Amino acid sequence: MTRNPTLAITDWTLALAVLPCMVFSSLLLSGPQLARADQQADSVQALIRRAGNVEDDAARLKILKQLQARPDLETQLRADVDAIVAFVDRWQHDKSLWSWYQREIRKTVDYDLGIDETSPLAPLASLYRGRMLFWVTNEYGNIIGYHEERRKFLDKAVEEFRIAAAAFPENRIIRMYLGQAIPPEKEYPGVEGAPDWAVYQRENLERLTDLVEWWIDNRLGEDGEYGGAWDDDCEMWRHWVPVMIAFEHPKITQAQAFFSNALLSQGYMKGGYTDHVYDVEHTAEPTTDTITPMMHLAPDDPAWKKRAMRLAQLMETLWTGRNERGQLQFKSTYFSADRVDPDPIKACDTPYHAVALPPALLLWQRTGDERLGALFSAWMDTWVEATARAEHGKPAGVIPAAIHWPDGDCKGPGDDWWDPRHHNEPKLYLWPSAMSKITDTLLLTYHMTGDEKYLEPLRSMGALRLAWLKDRPQESSQPGSPMWCARKMGFLAGTLA
């Protein structure tokens, strides 16, 4: 390509004019001063790289505080350093880690850490933003939604992690979020001659044990919490069952006993159930997820039996009543140890109500207590009868999403029987919701009473499921129709097995 002669002359003229200034500047910064300036610049960048490549938040905070202590930071960089130090310090020490950023993430699919987008610390902000997006998407899946809505959040998280990975290539945690597995440090070689399934099963159990012990050693606090707040920490035991219940492991048993007693000793639990009036899915966790594991770990301890019986007492005397059809049902989705929410919008019994009762149901299964038997059988009678009815578009033989109080109708305040609309998280109670909880309770009631009427809902829905499996129609069925329900009946597998 031919260059413009005038432009060429101009370029060289400019270069000759600038060169003396560059030489003079170099002379001014020659020797120790130039070396010191280069060393300082390298040191700032090196600290940022170290902070980004380290995989532990506490270690990262320590490095960032070293950077913050430097006297030579430019004004904008100092502001960015102060912002990231404050953020990581809160990330490391705030007991309710995700609650303070989740609203902004859910609203904007973003979070402003107060870091200039051109700052060398921006990739570090991307690391935390990616983690926040990923965590909130998983924590609030029922609110955010499914598929395309979740994809929007997760795609943004991937974008942030890629920015962080480019700046901090040594950080394995960032690459883990992008799909690159971190190989285990421990190996569990199989015993010679053992079948592959046994080798893998043993390795799974050993690795699960390692995970549980890590949480106990590194996250169990003096007050009993693990760092996710009581009402979420209590759910951890569900994943520990293959080790904690199937094997005798004193360390894990002691940790669970410590946690369960600590949570139940909180002031708001003094009534044997939380005193916070909220929906049953959430209010049930502090009792169901503390009493149930201890009834397995300490089955002969009368204290846990007493706590289980307290739940039945609350159901019998406070939470339920006879509806206009003369049937026993829960009066509301929202209740506590001493109050039932009178709001007619929330006046529903649902399959999720069964999550408040596993300790009492287990006690009934073990003891055959007649009082418990009369209570739970009467409640299941209501669900058997409602299942048999074709009402408000609900097919006969399909368990409803809700039973309205006090009329006993097979729907909530919403227009559709399968979408009761009695809660601000509609997808949480959208049919089939926690249907396996009610089908398991029906099965237990049959087991305890021998009355086959409690199997009728399982058989009628099983027949619908078989019909759908036979043809597997590809066209989408009308919501609430028999085949629409049948397509969603995978929950039956566990109960039927």
C-alpha positions as CSV (number, residue, x, y, z in Angstrom):
1,M,0.0,0.0,0.0
2,T,1.4,3.4,-0.9
3,R,1.6,5.8,2.0
4,N,0.6,9.5,1.8
5,P,4.0,11.4,1.6
6,T,2.6,14.3,3.6
7,L,1.4,11.9,6.3
8,A,4.8,10.2,6.4
9,I,6.6,13.5,6.8
10,T,4.2,14.5,9.6
11,D,4.7,11.2,11.4
12,W,8.5,11.6,11.3
13,T,8.4,15.2,12.3
14,L,6.3,14.4,15.3
15,A,8.6,11.5,16.3
16,L,11.7,13.8,16.1
17,A,9.9,16.4,18.2
18,V,8.9,13.9,20.8
19,L,12.1,11.9,21.1
20,P,14.1,14.5,23.0
21,C,11.3,14.8,25.5
22,M,11.3,11.1,26.0
23,V,15.1,11.0,26.4
24,F,14.9,13.9,28.9
25,S,12.2,12.1,30.9
26,S,14.2,9.0,31.0
27,L,17.2,10.9,32.3
28,L,15.0,12.4,35.1
29,L,13.8,8.8,36.1
30,S,17.1,7.1,35.5
31,G,18.9,5.0,38.1
32,P,17.2,4.2,41.4
33,Q,14.1,6.4,40.7
34,L,13.2,4.5,37.5
35,A,13.8,1.1,39.1
36,R,11.6,2.2,42.1
37,A,8.8,3.3,39.8
38,D,8.9,0.1,37.9
39,Q,9.0,-2.0,41.1
40,Q,6.0,-0.1,42.5
41,A,3.9,-0.6,39.4
42,D,4.8,-4.3,39.2
43,S,4.1,-4.7,42.9
44,V,0.5,-3.3,42.7
45,Q,-0.2,-5.5,39.7
46,A,1.4,-8.5,41.4
47,L,-0.8,-8.0,44.5
48,I,-3.9,-7.8,42.3
49,R,-2.9,-11.0,40.5
50,R,-2.2,-12.8,43.7
51,A,-5.5,-11.7,45.2
52,G,-7.3,-13.0,42.1
53,N,-5.4,-16.3,41.8
54,V,-5.8,-17.3,45.4
55,E,-8.7,-19.6,46.0
56,D,-9.5,-18.8,49.6
57,D,-11.5,-15.6,50.5
58,A,-9.8,-15.1,53.8
59,A,-6.3,-15.2,52.1
60,R,-7.6,-12.9,49.4
61,L,-8.8,-10.3,51.9
62,K,-5.4,-10.4,53.6
63,I,-3.7,-9.7,50.2
64,L,-6.1,-6.9,49.4
65,K,-5.5,-5.2,52.7
66,Q,-1.8,-5.2,51.9
67,L,-2.6,-3.5,48.7
68,Q,-4.9,-1.0,50.6
69,A,-2.0,-0.1,52.9
70,R,0.2,1.1,50.0
71,P,0.7,4.9,50.0
72,D,1.4,5.2,46.3
73,L,-2.1,4.3,44.9
74,E,-3.7,6.7,42.5
75,T,-6.9,8.3,43.6
76,Q,-9.3,6.2,41.5
77,L,-7.4,2.9,42.2
78,R,-7.5,3.7,46.0
79,A,-11.2,4.2,45.8
80,D,-11.6,0.8,44.0
81,V,-9.3,-0.9,46.5
82,D,-11.3,0.5,49.4
83,A,-14.5,-0.7,47.8
84,I,-13.3,-4.3,47.1
85,V,-11.8,-4.6,50.6
86,A,-15.1,-3.6,52.2
87,F,-17.0,-6.0,49.9
88,V,-14.7,-9.0,50.5
89,D,-14.6,-8.3,54.2
90,R,-18.4,-8.4,54.3
91,W,-18.4,-11.5,52.1
92,Q,-16.1,-13.2,54.6
93,H,-17.8,-12.2,57.8
94,D,-21.4,-11.4,57.2
95,K,-23.4,-14.3,58.8
96,S,-26.2,-13.9,56.3
97,L,-24.0,-14.1,53.2
98,W,-26.4,-14.0,50.3
99,S,-29.3,-12.0,51.8
100,W,-27.8,-8.6,51.3
101,Y,-27.1,-8.9,47.6
102,Q,-29.9,-11.2,46.4
103,R,-32.5,-8.4,45.8
104,E,-30.3,-6.4,43.5
105,I,-29.3,-9.6,41.6
106,R,-32.9,-10.7,41.2
107,K,-34.0,-7.2,40.1
108,T,-31.2,-6.3,37.7
109,V,-29.2,-9.5,37.0
110,D,-26.2,-7.5,38.2
111,Y,-24.6,-6.1,41.3
112,D,-22.6,-2.9,41.6
113,L,-19.5,-3.5,43.7
114,G,-18.5,0.2,43.3
115,I,-15.5,-0.7,41.1
116,D,-14.7,1.3,38.0
117,E,-15.2,-0.8,34.9
118,T,-11.7,0.1,33.6
119,S,-10.0,-0.7,37.0
120,P,-7.5,-3.5,37.2
121,L,-9.7,-4.8,40.0
122,A,-12.7,-5.1,37.7
123,P,-12.0,-8.9,37.0
124,L,-12.0,-9.5,40.7
125,A,-15.5,-7.8,40.9
126,S,-16.5,-10.2,38.0
127,L,-15.4,-13.2,40.1
128,Y,-17.8,-12.2,43.0
129,R,-20.5,-11.1,40.6
130,G,-20.5,-14.5,38.9
131,R,-20.7,-16.3,42.2
132,M,-23.6,-14.1,43.3
133,L,-25.5,-14.7,40.1
134,F,-24.9,-18.4,40.3
135,W,-25.9,-18.7,44.0
136,V,-29.0,-16.5,43.7
137,T,-30.2,-18.5,40.7
138,N,-30.1,-21.7,42.7
139,E,-31.4,-20.3,45.9
140,Y,-34.4,-18.5,44.2
141,G,-35.2,-20.9,41.4
142,N,-38.9,-20.9,42.3
143,I,-39.1,-17.1,42.0
144,I,-36.7,-16.5,39.1
145,G,-38.4,-19.2,37.1
146,Y,-37.2,-22.0,34.9
147,H,-35.4,-22.6,31.6
148,E,-35.1,-19.2,29.7
149,E,-35.4,-17.1,32.8
150,R,-32.7,-19.1,34.7
151,R,-30.6,-19.1,31.5
152,K,-30.5,-15.3,31.5
153,F,-28.9,-15.4,35.0
154,L,-26.6,-18.2,34.3
155,D,-25.3,-16.8,31.0
156,K,-24.5,-13.6,32.8
157,A,-22.6,-15.6,35.5
158,V,-20.6,-17.4,32.8
159,E,-19.7,-14.1,31.2
160,E,-18.4,-12.8,34.5
161,F,-16.4,-15.9,35.2
162,R,-14.8,-15.8,31.8
163,I,-13.6,-12.2,32.5
164,A,-12.2,-13.4,35.8
165,A,-10.6,-16.5,34.3
166,A,-8.8,-14.4,31.7
167,A,-7.3,-12.2,34.4
168,F,-6.6,-15.0,37.0
169,P,-5.8,-18.2,35.1
170,E,-4.3,-19.9,38.1
171,N,-7.6,-19.8,40.1
172,R,-9.1,-23.3,39.8
173,I,-12.4,-22.2,41.5
174,I,-13.2,-19.9,38.6
175,R,-12.5,-22.6,36.1
176,M,-14.6,-25.0,38.2
177,Y,-17.6,-22.7,37.7
178,L,-16.9,-22.8,33.9
179,G,-17.0,-26.6,33.9
180,Q,-13.4,-27.7,34.6
181,A,-13.5,-30.3,37.4
182,I,-11.0,-30.2,40.2
183,P,-9.5,-33.6,40.7
184,P,-9.7,-35.1,44.2
185,E,-6.6,-35.1,46.3
186,K,-7.5,-38.4,48.0
187,E,-7.8,-41.6,46.1
188,Y,-9.9,-44.6,47.2
189,P,-8.5,-47.6,45.3
190,G,-10.8,-50.6,45.0
191,V,-10.2,-53.9,46.8
192,E,-8.9,-56.6,44.5
193,G,-11.7,-58.7,43.2
194,A,-14.5,-56.3,44.2
195,P,-17.1,-55.6,41.6
196,D,-17.1,-52.2,40.0
197,W,-20.4,-51.2,41.5
198,A,-19.1,-51.8,45.0
199,V,-15.9,-49.9,44.4
200,Y,-17.8,-46.9,43.2
201,Q,-20.4,-47.1,46.0
202,R,-17.7,-47.3,48.6
203,E,-15.9,-44.3,47.0
204,N,-19.1,-42.3,46.9
205,L,-19.7,-42.9,50.6
206,E,-16.1,-42.1,51.5
207,R,-16.2,-38.8,49.6
208,L,-19.6,-37.9,51.1
209,T,-18.1,-38.5,54.5
210,D,-15.1,-36.3,53.6
211,L,-17.5,-33.5,52.6
212,V,-19.6,-33.8,55.8
213,E,-16.5,-33.8,58.0
214,W,-15.2,-30.7,56.2
215,W,-18.3,-28.8,57.0
216,I,-18.2,-29.8,60.6
217,D,-14.5,-29.0,60.9
218,N,-14.6,-25.7,59.0
219,R,-18.1,-24.2,59.2
220,L,-19.8,-25.4,62.4
221,G,-19.9,-22.3,64.7
222,E,-19.9,-22.1,68.4
223,D,-23.6,-21.3,68.3
224,G,-24.4,-24.3,66.1
225,E,-24.9,-22.5,62.8
226,Y,-23.0,-23.4,59.6
227,G,-23.2,-19.9,58.1
228,G,-26.3,-20.1,56.0
229,A,-28.7,-19.1,58.8
230,W,-30.7,-21.6,60.9
231,D,-33.6,-22.2,58.5
232,D,-31.3,-23.2,55.6
233,D,-28.5,-24.9,57.6
234,C,-31.1,-27.3,59.0
235,E,-31.6,-28.8,55.5
236,M,-28.1,-30.1,55.2
237,W,-28.8,-33.3,57.0
238,R,-30.9,-34.5,54.0
239,H,-27.8,-34.9,52.0
240,W,-25.9,-36.6,54.9
241,V,-28.4,-39.5,55.2
242,P,-26.4,-42.2,53.4
243,V,-23.6,-41.7,55.9
244,M,-25.3,-40.3,59.0
245,I,-28.2,-42.7,59.1
246,A,-26.9,-45.8,57.4
247,F,-23.6,-46.0,59.4
248,E,-22.6,-45.2,62.9
249,H,-20.4,-42.2,62.8
250,P,-20.0,-40.6,66.2
251,K,-18.5,-37.3,64.9
252,I,-21.4,-36.7,62.6
253,T,-24.0,-37.8,65.1
254,Q,-22.6,-35.4,67.7
255,A,-22.6,-32.6,65.2
256,Q,-26.2,-33.2,64.3
257,A,-27.3,-33.4,67.9
258,F,-25.4,-30.2,68.7
259,F,-27.1,-28.4,65.8
260,S,-30.6,-29.7,66.4
261,N,-30.5,-28.8,70.1
262,A,-29.0,-25.4,69.3
263,L,-31.7,-24.5,66.8
264,L,-34.6,-25.7,68.9
265,S,-33.3,-23.7,71.9
266,Q,-33.7,-20.5,70.0
267,G,-36.3,-18.2,71.5
268,Y,-38.6,-18.3,68.6
269,M,-38.8,-22.1,68.8
270,K,-40.0,-22.3,72.4
271,G,-43.5,-23.3,71.4
272,G,-42.3,-26.4,69.7
273,Y,-42.6,-24.8,66.3
274,T,-41.5,-21.5,65.0
275,D,-43.4,-18.4,66.1
276,H,-42.9,-16.8,62.7
277,V,-46.1,-16.8,60.7
278,Y,-45.1,-17.8,57.2
279,D,-45.9,-20.5,54.7
280,V,-45.7,-24.1,55.7
281,E,-42.8,-25.1,53.4
282,H,-40.6,-22.7,55.2
283,T,-42.0,-22.8,58.8
284,A,-41.7,-26.6,58.9
285,E,-38.0,-26.8,58.3
286,P,-36.7,-25.8,61.7
287,T,-38.6,-28.6,63.4
288,T,-38.9,-31.3,60.7
289,D,-35.2,-31.0,59.8
290,T,-34.0,-31.1,63.4
291,I,-36.3,-33.6,65.1
292,T,-36.5,-36.2,62.2
293,P,-32.7,-36.9,62.1
294,M,-32.5,-37.1,65.8
295,M,-35.4,-39.6,65.9
296,H,-33.2,-41.8,63.8
297,L,-29.9,-41.1,65.7
298,A,-31.5,-41.3,69.2
299,P,-34.6,-43.4,68.7
300,D,-35.1,-44.2,72.4
301,D,-34.6,-40.6,73.7
302,P,-38.0,-39.5,75.1
303,A,-37.2,-35.8,74.4
304,W,-37.4,-36.3,70.6
305,K,-40.6,-38.3,71.0
306,K,-42.1,-35.5,73.0
307,R,-41.1,-32.9,70.4
308,A,-42.7,-35.1,67.6
309,M,-45.9,-35.4,69.6
310,R,-46.0,-31.6,70.0
311,L,-46.4,-31.2,66.2
312,A,-49.4,-33.6,66.3
313,Q,-50.9,-31.6,69.1
314,L,-50.6,-28.3,67.2
315,M,-52.1,-29.9,64.1
316,E,-55.0,-31.3,66.2
317,T,-55.8,-28.2,68.3
318,L,-54.7,-25.2,66.2
319,W,-53.8,-25.7,62.6
320,T,-56.7,-27.8,61.4
321,G,-60.5,-27.8,61.6
322,R,-63.6,-29.4,60.1
323,N,-64.6,-27.8,56.9
324,E,-68.1,-27.2,55.6
325,R,-68.1,-30.8,54.3
326,G,-67.3,-32.1,57.8
327,Q,-63.8,-33.1,56.7
328,L,-60.5,-32.4,58.6
329,Q,-58.1,-30.1,56.8
330,F,-55.6,-27.4,57.4
331,K,-57.1,-23.9,57.6
332,S,-54.3,-22.0,56.0
333,T,-50.9,-22.3,54.3
334,Y,-49.5,-19.8,56.8
335,F,-49.3,-20.6,60.5
336,S,-47.0,-20.7,63.5
337,A,-46.8,-22.3,67.0
338,D,-49.6,-20.0,68.3
339,R,-51.4,-18.5,65.3
340,V,-53.1,-19.3,62.0
341,D,-53.2,-16.5,59.4
342,P,-56.8,-15.6,58.9
343,D,-56.2,-14.1,55.4
344,P,-58.7,-15.8,53.0
345,I,-56.1,-15.7,50.2
346,K,-54.0,-18.1,52.2
347,A,-56.8,-20.4,53.3
348,C,-55.6,-23.7,51.8
349,D,-54.5,-27.1,52.6
350,T,-51.8,-28.4,50.3
351,P,-49.5,-31.4,49.7
352,Y,-46.7,-29.3,51.2
353,H,-48.5,-29.4,54.6
354,A,-47.2,-32.9,55.0
355,V,-43.6,-31.5,55.4
356,A,-44.7,-30.1,58.9
357,L,-45.4,-33.6,60.1
358,P,-42.6,-36.2,59.4
359,P,-41.5,-36.5,63.1
360,A,-45.1,-37.2,64.1
361,L,-45.7,-39.5,61.2
362,L,-42.5,-41.4,62.1
363,L,-43.7,-41.7,65.7
364,W,-47.0,-43.1,64.5
365,Q,-45.2,-45.6,62.3
366,R,-43.1,-46.8,65.2
367,T,-45.7,-46.8,68.0
368,G,-49.1,-47.3,66.3
369,D,-50.4,-44.6,68.7
370,E,-54.2,-44.5,68.4
371,R,-54.5,-40.8,68.8
372,L,-52.0,-40.2,66.0
373,G,-53.8,-42.8,63.9
374,A,-57.2,-41.1,64.2
375,L,-55.7,-37.7,63.4
376,F,-53.7,-38.7,60.3
377,S,-56.4,-41.0,59.0
378,A,-59.0,-38.3,59.2
379,W,-56.7,-35.9,57.3
380,M,-56.0,-38.4,54.6
381,D,-59.8,-39.2,54.3
382,T,-60.2,-35.6,53.2
383,W,-57.5,-36.0,50.4
384,V,-58.9,-39.3,49.2
385,E,-62.4,-37.8,48.8
386,A,-61.1,-34.7,47.1
387,T,-59.0,-36.8,44.7
388,A,-62.0,-38.7,43.6
389,R,-64.0,-35.6,42.7
390,A,-64.0,-34.0,39.2
391,E,-64.2,-30.3,40.2
392,H,-63.2,-26.9,38.7
393,G,-61.6,-28.6,35.8
394,K,-59.7,-31.1,37.9
395,P,-59.9,-34.6,36.5
396,A,-61.3,-37.3,38.8
397,G,-58.6,-39.4,40.3
398,V,-56.0,-36.7,40.4
399,I,-54.8,-35.3,43.8
400,P,-55.6,-31.5,43.8
401,A,-53.0,-28.8,44.2
402,A,-55.0,-27.4,47.1
403,I,-58.1,-27.8,49.2
404,H,-59.7,-24.5,50.0
405,W,-60.9,-23.6,53.5
406,P,-63.6,-23.6,54.7
407,D,-65.6,-24.9,51.7
408,G,-63.3,-27.8,50.9
409,D,-63.3,-27.1,47.2
410,C,-60.4,-28.5,45.0
411,K,-58.8,-25.2,44.2
412,G,-57.2,-22.2,45.8
413,P,-58.1,-18.5,45.4
414,G,-56.6,-18.6,41.8
415,D,-58.7,-19.3,38.7
416,D,-57.1,-22.7,38.0
417,W,-57.3,-25.8,40.2
418,W,-53.6,-26.6,39.4
419,D,-52.4,-23.1,40.3
420,P,-53.7,-22.2,43.7
421,R,-52.2,-18.7,44.0
422,H,-52.1,-18.6,47.8
423,H,-48.5,-17.6,48.1
424,N,-46.1,-15.0,46.7
425,E,-44.0,-17.8,45.1
426,P,-46.6,-19.3,42.9
427,K,-44.3,-21.9,41.3
428,L,-43.6,-23.4,44.7
429,Y,-47.2,-24.6,45.1
430,L,-47.9,-25.1,41.3
431,W,-49.1,-28.6,40.6
432,P,-47.6,-31.1,41.3
433,S,-45.5,-29.2,43.8
434,A,-44.6,-31.4,46.8
435,M,-47.1,-34.1,45.7
436,S,-44.8,-37.0,46.8
437,K,-45.2,-35.8,50.4
438,I,-48.9,-36.5,50.3
439,T,-48.6,-39.7,48.3
440,D,-46.1,-41.0,50.9
441,T,-48.5,-40.1,53.7
442,L,-51.3,-41.9,51.9
443,L,-49.1,-45.0,51.6
444,L,-48.1,-44.8,55.3
445,T,-51.8,-44.5,56.3
446,Y,-52.6,-47.6,54.2
447,H,-49.7,-49.4,55.9
448,M,-50.8,-48.5,59.3
449,T,-54.6,-49.1,58.9
450,G,-54.7,-51.8,56.2
451,D,-57.5,-49.8,54.5
452,E,-57.1,-49.9,50.7
453,K,-59.0,-46.7,50.2
454,Y,-55.8,-44.8,50.9
455,L,-54.2,-46.5,47.9
456,E,-57.0,-45.3,45.5
457,P,-55.3,-42.0,44.6
458,L,-52.1,-43.8,43.9
459,R,-53.8,-46.3,41.7
460,S,-55.9,-43.8,39.7
461,M,-52.9,-41.6,39.1
462,G,-50.8,-44.6,38.3
463,A,-53.3,-45.6,35.6
464,L,-53.1,-42.1,34.1
465,R,-49.3,-42.3,34.1
466,L,-49.3,-45.7,32.4
467,A,-51.6,-44.4,29.7
468,W,-49.3,-41.5,29.0
469,L,-46.2,-43.6,29.0
470,K,-47.8,-46.0,26.5
471,D,-48.2,-43.3,23.8
472,R,-46.1,-40.4,25.0
473,P,-48.0,-37.8,23.0
474,Q,-45.7,-35.1,21.7
475,E,-48.2,-32.3,21.4
476,S,-48.6,-30.1,24.5
477,S,-51.6,-30.9,26.5
478,Q,-54.0,-28.3,28.0
479,P,-52.8,-27.3,31.5
480,G,-54.9,-29.2,34.1
481,S,-56.0,-31.9,31.6
482,P,-55.5,-35.6,32.4
483,M,-52.6,-36.0,30.0
484,W,-51.0,-32.8,31.2
485,C,-51.1,-34.2,34.8
486,A,-49.9,-37.6,33.7
487,R,-46.8,-36.1,32.0
488,K,-45.8,-34.5,35.3
489,M,-46.4,-37.6,37.5
490,G,-42.8,-38.7,37.8
491,F,-43.1,-38.1,41.5
492,L,-45.1,-41.3,41.8
493,A,-42.1,-43.5,41.2
494,G,-40.7,-43.3,44.8
495,T,-44.1,-43.9,46.5
496,L,-45.0,-46.8,44.2
497,A,-41.5,-48.4,44.7
